[in-house]
Amino acid sequence: MFKELNPLLHSELRLAVMSILLSVESADFVYLKELTGATAGNLSVQIDKLQKAGYISVEKGFKGKMPRTTCSITQEGVAAFEEYVEAIKSYIIK
């Protein structure tokens, strides 16, 4: 039977952000924006949703005089991503 897909991770941009964060210790906003091709506004909204869900942590600071937002995936985020991948596998006909 098909498993239910996590609606929070089923968004293309949120899934992309989670995939990127799985492969790095942390990533700043500019890096995520470049890799995903998202607009700053859309990426900001999606990061906020992932943070509120507890899937990523967000640190805001400065690099020199420039503001810098850095994201990293949480253990809860890793678990949710792994569950999502398993659910997707149930849709693949063998």
MARTOR-571113 format. One record per residue: residue number from 1; residue in three letters; chain; x, y, z of N, C-alpha, C, O in turn. Coordinates in steps of 0.02 Angstrom, whole numbers, padded with zeros to 5 digits. Each point is the difference from the previous one (the first is absolute). Layout:
<recs>
+-----+-----+---+--------+--------+--------+--------+--------+--------+--------+--------+--------+--------+--------+--------+
!   k !   r ! c !    n_X !    n_Y !    n_Z !   ca_X !   ca_Y !   ca_Z !    c_X !    c_Y !    c_Z !    o_X !    o_Y !    o_Z !
+-----+-----+---+--------+--------+--------+--------+--------+--------+--------+--------+--------+--------+--------+--------+
! NUM ! ALA ! A !      X !      Y !      Z !      X !      Y !      Z !      X !      Y !      Z !      X !      Y !      Z !
...
+-----+-----+---+--------+--------+--------+--------+--------+--------+--------+--------+--------+--------+--------+--------+
</recs>
This chain:
<recs>
+-----+-----+---+--------+--------+--------+--------+--------+--------+--------+--------+--------+--------+--------+--------+
!   k !   r ! c !    n_X !    n_Y !    n_Z !   ca_X !   ca_Y !   ca_Z !    c_X !    c_Y !    c_Z !    o_X !    o_Y !    o_Z !
+-----+-----+---+--------+--------+--------+--------+--------+--------+--------+--------+--------+--------+--------+--------+
!   1 ! MET ! A !  00042 ! -00059 !  00000 ! -00042 !  00059 !  00000 !  00044 !  00062 !  00000 !  00058 ! -00002 !  00022 !
!   2 ! PHE ! A ! -00086 !  00057 ! -00046 !  00037 !  00062 ! -00003 !  00004 !  00033 !  00069 ! -00050 !  00002 !  00036 !
!   3 ! LYS ! A !  00109 !  00022 ! -00019 !  00008 !  00036 !  00063 ! -00016 !  00073 ! -00010 !  00009 !  00027 ! -00055 !
!   4 ! GLU ! A ! -00032 !  00006 !  00107 ! -00016 !  00071 ! -00004 !  00065 !  00041 ! -00006 !  00048 ! -00013 !  00036 !
!   5 ! LEU ! A ! -00049 !  00061 ! -00082 !  00058 !  00043 ! -00009 ! -00004 !  00061 !  00046 ! -00054 !  00030 !  00007 !
!   6 ! ASN ! A !  00109 ! -00013 !  00024 !  00003 !  00058 !  00044 ! -00011 !  00063 ! -00043 !  00042 !  00016 ! -00042 !
!   7 ! PRO ! A ! -00098 !  00020 !  00052 ! -00015 !  00058 ! -00042 !  00052 !  00055 !  00006 !  00010 !  00039 ! -00047 !
!   8 ! LEU ! A !  00022 ! -00034 !  00104 !  00051 !  00052 !  00009 !  00061 ! -00013 ! -00045 !  00030 !  00046 ! -00025 !
!   9 ! LEU ! A ! -00013 ! -00109 !  00016 !  00058 ! -00017 ! -00041 ! -00018 ! -00012 ! -00073 !  00044 ! -00006 ! -00042 !
!  10 ! HIS ! A ! -00108 !  00004 !  00026 ! -00021 ! -00014 ! -00068 !  00006 !  00061 ! -00046 ! -00011 ! -00005 ! -00060 !
!  11 ! SER ! A !  00027 !  00062 !  00088 !  00012 !  00060 ! -00039 !  00069 ! -00005 ! -00032 !  00049 ! -00018 !  00033 !
!  12 ! GLU ! A ! -00044 !  00035 ! -00096 !  00063 ! -00006 ! -00037 !  00056 !  00040 !  00033 !  00056 ! -00026 !  00008 !
!  13 ! LEU ! A ! -00069 !  00088 !  00012 !  00052 !  00042 !  00029 !  00020 ! -00024 !  00070 !  00059 ! -00003 !  00015 !
!  14 ! ARG ! A ! -00108 ! -00015 !  00026 !  00017 ! -00024 !  00067 !  00039 ! -00066 ! -00004 !  00046 ! -00011 !  00039 !
!  15 ! LEU ! A ! -00065 ! -00032 ! -00086 !  00035 ! -00063 ! -00010 !  00072 !  00013 ! -00023 !  00046 ! -00033 !  00023 !
!  16 ! ALA ! A ! -00037 !  00082 ! -00066 !  00067 !  00018 ! -00024 !  00043 !  00026 !  00058 !  00058 ! -00019 !  00006 !
!  17 ! VAL ! A ! -00086 !  00062 !  00035 !  00037 !  00028 !  00057 !  00021 ! -00057 !  00047 !  00058 ! -00002 !  00021 !
!  18 ! MET ! A ! -00104 ! -00042 ! -00006 !  00016 ! -00057 !  00044 !  00054 ! -00044 ! -00030 !  00045 ! -00022 !  00035 !
!  19 ! SER ! A ! -00049 !  00009 ! -00100 !  00049 ! -00042 ! -00034 !  00070 !  00032 !  00004 !  00049 ! -00035 !  00012 !
!  20 ! ILE ! A ! -00046 !  00099 ! -00023 !  00064 !  00036 !  00004 !  00028 ! -00004 !  00071 !  00059 ! -00016 !  00010 !
!  21 ! LEU ! A ! -00102 !  00030 !  00039 !  00024 !  00001 !  00069 !  00021 ! -00069 !  00026 !  00040 ! -00004 !  00047 !
!  22 ! LEU ! A ! -00066 ! -00048 ! -00077 !  00022 ! -00068 !  00019 !  00073 ! -00012 ! -00018 !  00034 ! -00040 !  00032 !
!  23 ! SER ! A ! -00010 !  00074 ! -00083 !  00067 ! -00014 ! -00026 !  00053 !  00048 !  00026 !  00059 ! -00008 ! -00016 !
!  24 ! VAL ! A ! -00078 !  00057 !  00055 !  00048 !  00049 !  00027 ! -00013 !  00010 !  00075 ! -00054 ! -00015 !  00025 !
!  25 ! GLU ! A !  00105 !  00040 !  00010 ! -00009 !  00014 !  00071 ! -00049 !  00057 !  00010 ! -00042 ! -00002 !  00044 !
!  26 ! SER ! A !  00050 !  00054 ! -00086 ! -00046 !  00057 !  00001 !  00007 !  00036 ! -00067 !  00048 ! -00010 ! -00037 !
!  27 ! ALA ! A ! -00097 !  00052 !  00022 !  00001 !  00038 ! -00063 ! -00029 !  00068 !  00012 ! -00050 !  00007 !  00036 !
!  28 ! ASP ! A !  00081 !  00044 ! -00065 ! -00029 !  00066 !  00008 ! -00053 !  00013 ! -00053 ! -00006 ! -00035 ! -00050 !
!  29 ! PHE ! A ! -00033 !  00087 !  00063 ! -00058 !  00016 ! -00041 !  00020 !  00010 ! -00073 ! -00035 ! -00024 ! -00045 !
!  30 ! VAL ! A !  00090 !  00059 !  00033 !  00022 !  00014 ! -00069 !  00015 ! -00065 ! -00037 ! -00018 ! -00008 ! -00058 !
!  31 ! TYR ! A !  00052 ! -00038 !  00092 !  00016 ! -00065 ! -00030 ! -00064 ! -00038 ! -00018 ! -00006 ! -00027 ! -00055 !
!  32 ! LEU ! A ! -00041 !  00025 !  00101 ! -00064 ! -00035 ! -00013 ! -00037 !  00033 ! -00058 ! -00029 ! -00034 ! -00042 !
!  33 ! LYS ! A !  00030 !  00100 !  00041 ! -00034 !  00037 ! -00054 !  00031 ! -00016 ! -00067 ! -00036 ! -00011 ! -00049 !
!  34 ! GLU ! A !  00102 !  00009 !  00046 !  00034 ! -00015 ! -00063 ! -00014 ! -00071 ! -00024 ! -00014 ! -00011 ! -00059 !
!  35 ! LEU ! A !  00017 ! -00038 !  00105 ! -00010 ! -00069 ! -00019 ! -00072 ! -00015 ! -00020 ! -00012 ! -00040 ! -00045 !
!  36 ! THR ! A ! -00035 !  00071 !  00078 ! -00071 ! -00015 ! -00014 ! -00028 !  00044 ! -00056 ! -00050 ! -00019 ! -00032 !
!  37 ! GLY ! A !  00080 !  00076 !  00019 ! -00027 !  00046 ! -00050 ! -00062 !  00036 !  00023 ! -00036 !  00030 ! -00040 !
!  38 ! ALA ! A !  00022 ! -00033 !  00105 ! -00060 !  00031 !  00029 !  00010 !  00076 !  00008 !  00056 !  00024 !  00004 !
!  39 ! THR ! A ! -00111 !  00011 !  00000 !  00003 !  00071 !  00017 !  00014 !  00005 !  00075 ! -00014 ! -00046 !  00038 !
!  40 ! ALA ! A !  00042 !  00102 ! -00018 !  00016 !  00010 !  00071 ! -00064 ! -00004 !  00043 !  00001 ! -00030 !  00053 !
!  41 ! GLY ! A ! -00054 !  00060 ! -00077 ! -00063 !  00000 !  00039 ! -00028 ! -00070 !  00008 ! -00019 ! -00019 !  00056 !
!  42 ! ASN ! A !  00016 ! -00020 ! -00110 ! -00027 ! -00067 !  00004 !  00044 ! -00045 !  00044 ! -00025 ! -00037 !  00041 !
!  43 ! LEU ! A !  00091 !  00042 ! -00050 !  00045 ! -00041 !  00041 ! -00008 !  00017 !  00073 !  00000 ! -00045 !  00043 !
!  44 ! SER ! A ! -00006 !  00109 ! -00027 ! -00008 !  00021 !  00069 ! -00062 ! -00030 !  00032 !  00001 ! -00023 !  00057 !
!  45 ! VAL ! A ! -00056 !  00024 ! -00094 ! -00064 ! -00029 !  00024 !  00008 ! -00075 !  00013 ! -00024 ! -00025 !  00050 !
!  46 ! GLN ! A !  00056 ! -00010 ! -00097 !  00007 ! -00073 !  00006 !  00047 ! -00019 !  00057 ! -00012 ! -00049 !  00035 !
!  47 ! ILE ! A !  00065 !  00088 ! -00026 !  00046 ! -00012 !  00056 ! -00037 !  00009 !  00066 !  00009 ! -00039 !  00046 !
!  48 ! ASP ! A ! -00051 !  00091 ! -00043 ! -00039 !  00012 !  00061 ! -00046 ! -00059 !  00015 ! -00007 ! -00019 !  00058 !
!  49 ! LYS ! A ! -00025 ! -00009 ! -00109 ! -00045 ! -00057 !  00011 !  00039 ! -00061 !  00025 ! -00023 ! -00035 !  00045 !
!  50 ! LEU ! A !  00082 !  00023 ! -00073 !  00040 ! -00057 !  00022 !  00026 !  00010 !  00071 !  00004 ! -00047 !  00039 !
!  51 ! GLN ! A !  00013 !  00109 ! -00023 !  00023 !  00015 !  00068 ! -00056 ! -00009 !  00051 !  00010 ! -00030 !  00053 !
!  52 ! LYS ! A ! -00069 !  00054 ! -00069 ! -00057 ! -00007 !  00046 ! -00019 ! -00073 !  00011 ! -00025 ! -00018 !  00054 !
!  53 ! ALA ! A !  00038 ! -00024 ! -00104 ! -00014 ! -00072 !  00007 !  00055 ! -00035 !  00040 ! -00009 ! -00058 !  00020 !
!  54 ! GLY ! A !  00064 !  00092 ! -00008 !  00055 ! -00029 !  00037 !  00047 ! -00041 ! -00044 !  00043 ! -00036 !  00026 !
!  55 ! TYR ! A ! -00050 !  00042 ! -00091 !  00041 ! -00038 ! -00047 !  00069 !  00031 ! -00012 !  00047 ! -00036 ! -00016 !
!  56 ! ILE ! A ! -00043 !  00101 !  00023 !  00065 !  00034 ! -00007 !  00008 !  00051 !  00056 ! -00049 !  00023 !  00029 !
!  57 ! SER ! A !  00112 ! -00006 ! -00015 !  00014 !  00055 !  00046 !  00028 !  00058 ! -00041 !  00034 ! -00011 ! -00050 !
!  58 ! VAL ! A ! -00049 !  00071 !  00071 !  00020 !  00060 ! -00036 !  00036 !  00046 !  00047 ! -00025 !  00016 !  00054 !
!  59 ! GLU ! A !  00084 !  00005 ! -00074 !  00039 !  00049 !  00039 !  00009 !  00063 ! -00041 !  00019 ! -00003 ! -00059 !
!  60 ! LYS ! A ! -00034 !  00059 !  00090 !  00009 !  00064 ! -00034 !  00057 !  00037 !  00033 !  00006 !  00003 !  00061 !
!  61 ! GLY ! A !  00036 !  00026 ! -00103 !  00057 !  00037 !  00026 !  00026 !  00047 ! -00054 ! -00037 !  00019 ! -00046 !
!  62 ! PHE ! A !  00100 ! -00002 !  00052 !  00031 !  00045 ! -00049 !  00067 ! -00028 ! -00021 !  00036 ! -00031 !  00039 !
!  63 ! LYS ! A ! -00020 !  00043 ! -00102 !  00067 ! -00013 ! -00026 !  00026 !  00068 ! -00020 ! -00018 !  00026 ! -00053 !
!  64 ! GLY ! A !  00060 !  00002 !  00095 !  00018 !  00070 ! -00008 ! -00061 !  00042 !  00015 ! -00029 ! -00006 !  00054 !
!  65 ! LYS ! A !  00009 !  00048 ! -00101 ! -00060 !  00042 !  00009 ! -00061 ! -00029 ! -00034 ! -00054 !  00028 !  00003 !
!  66 ! MET ! A !  00064 ! -00084 ! -00037 ! -00055 ! -00031 ! -00038 ! -00037 ! -00051 !  00043 !  00031 ! -00041 !  00033 !
!  67 ! PRO ! A ! -00098 !  00043 ! -00034 ! -00038 ! -00050 !  00037 !  00011 ! -00069 ! -00031 !  00009 ! -00006 ! -00061 !
!  68 ! ARG ! A ! -00010 ! -00045 !  00103 !  00011 ! -00069 ! -00025 ! -00047 ! -00047 !  00037 ! -00003 ! -00001 !  00061 !
!  69 ! THR ! A ! -00034 ! -00038 ! -00100 ! -00045 ! -00051 !  00027 !  00029 ! -00068 ! -00018 !  00014 ! -00014 ! -00058 !
!  70 ! THR ! A ! -00004 ! -00028 !  00109 !  00029 ! -00066 ! -00011 ! -00049 ! -00053 !  00024 ! -00029 !  00006 !  00054 !
!  71 ! CYS ! A !  00018 ! -00057 ! -00095 ! -00047 ! -00053 !  00015 !  00037 ! -00067 !  00007 !  00050 ! -00013 ! -00033 !
!  72 ! SER ! A ! -00076 ! -00029 !  00077 !  00024 ! -00069 !  00005 ! -00058 ! -00045 !  00017 ! -00049 !  00021 !  00031 !
!  73 ! ILE ! A !  00054 ! -00083 ! -00052 ! -00054 ! -00048 !  00011 !  00004 ! -00028 !  00071 !  00055 ! -00009 !  00027 !
!  74 ! THR ! A ! -00112 ! -00003 !  00003 ! -00003 ! -00028 !  00068 ! -00008 ! -00076 ! -00005 ! -00014 ! -00027 ! -00053 !
!  75 ! GLN ! A !  00021 ! -00007 !  00110 ! -00011 ! -00072 !  00001 ! -00073 ! -00016 ! -00019 ! -00013 ! -00049 ! -00035 !
!  76 ! GLU ! A ! -00032 !  00091 !  00058 ! -00071 ! -00008 ! -00018 ! -00009 !  00007 ! -00075 ! -00040 ! -00035 ! -00031 !
!  77 ! GLY ! A !  00076 !  00081 !  00001 ! -00003 !  00011 ! -00072 !  00027 ! -00060 ! -00039 ! -00028 ! -00020 ! -00051 !
!  78 ! VAL ! A !  00083 ! -00009 !  00076 !  00029 ! -00059 ! -00032 ! -00051 ! -00057 !  00002 ! -00010 ! -00035 ! -00050 !
!  79 ! ALA ! A ! -00020 !  00025 !  00108 ! -00050 ! -00054 !  00008 ! -00060 !  00011 ! -00047 ! -00023 ! -00047 ! -00032 !
!  80 ! ALA ! A ! -00001 !  00109 !  00028 ! -00057 !  00015 ! -00043 !  00018 ! -00011 ! -00073 ! -00040 ! -00026 ! -00039 !
!  81 ! PHE ! A !  00101 !  00044 !  00019 !  00022 ! -00010 ! -00068 !  00004 ! -00074 ! -00017 ! -00022 ! -00021 ! -00053 !
!  82 ! GLU ! A !  00050 ! -00018 !  00099 !  00005 ! -00072 ! -00011 ! -00068 ! -00033 ! -00006 ! -00010 ! -00044 ! -00041 !
!  83 ! GLU ! A ! -00038 !  00066 !  00083 ! -00069 ! -00026 ! -00004 ! -00031 !  00019 ! -00067 ! -00036 ! -00040 ! -00030 !
!  84 ! TYR ! A !  00050 !  00100 !  00007 ! -00027 !  00023 ! -00064 !  00026 ! -00043 ! -00057 ! -00037 ! -00020 ! -00044 !
!  85 ! VAL ! A !  00101 !  00006 !  00045 !  00031 ! -00042 ! -00052 ! -00031 ! -00069 !  00000 ! -00015 ! -00028 ! -00053 !
!  86 ! GLU ! A !  00004 !  00000 !  00112 ! -00032 ! -00066 !  00005 ! -00071 !  00002 ! -00027 ! -00022 ! -00047 ! -00033 !
!  87 ! ALA ! A ! -00014 !  00100 !  00047 ! -00068 !  00007 ! -00025 ! -00001 !  00005 ! -00076 ! -00042 ! -00030 ! -00033 !
!  88 ! ILE ! A !  00089 !  00067 !  00005 !  00005 !  00006 ! -00073 !  00013 ! -00068 ! -00031 ! -00027 ! -00016 ! -00053 !
!  89 ! LYS ! A !  00067 ! -00025 !  00085 !  00016 ! -00066 ! -00026 ! -00063 ! -00043 ! -00007 ! -00003 ! -00044 ! -00043 !
!  90 ! SER ! A ! -00047 !  00057 !  00085 ! -00061 ! -00040 ! -00004 ! -00040 !  00016 ! -00063 ! -00045 ! -00038 ! -00019 !
!  91 ! TYR ! A !  00061 !  00093 ! -00015 ! -00034 !  00019 ! -00061 !  00034 ! -00028 ! -00063 ! -00028 !  00002 ! -00054 !
!  92 ! ILE ! A !  00088 ! -00027 !  00063 !  00037 ! -00027 ! -00056 ! -00022 ! -00072 ! -00012 !  00008 ! -00043 !  00043 !
!  93 ! ILE ! A ! -00035 !  00031 ! -00101 ! -00023 ! -00068 ! -00017 !  00059 ! -00042 ! -00019 !  00042 !  00019 ! -00041 !
!  94 ! LYS ! A ! -00039 ! -00077 !  00071 !  00056 ! -00045 ! -00013 ! -00020 ! -00055 ! -00047 !  00040 ! -00043 ! -00017 !
+-----+-----+---+--------+--------+--------+--------+--------+--------+--------+--------+--------+--------+--------+--------+
</recs>
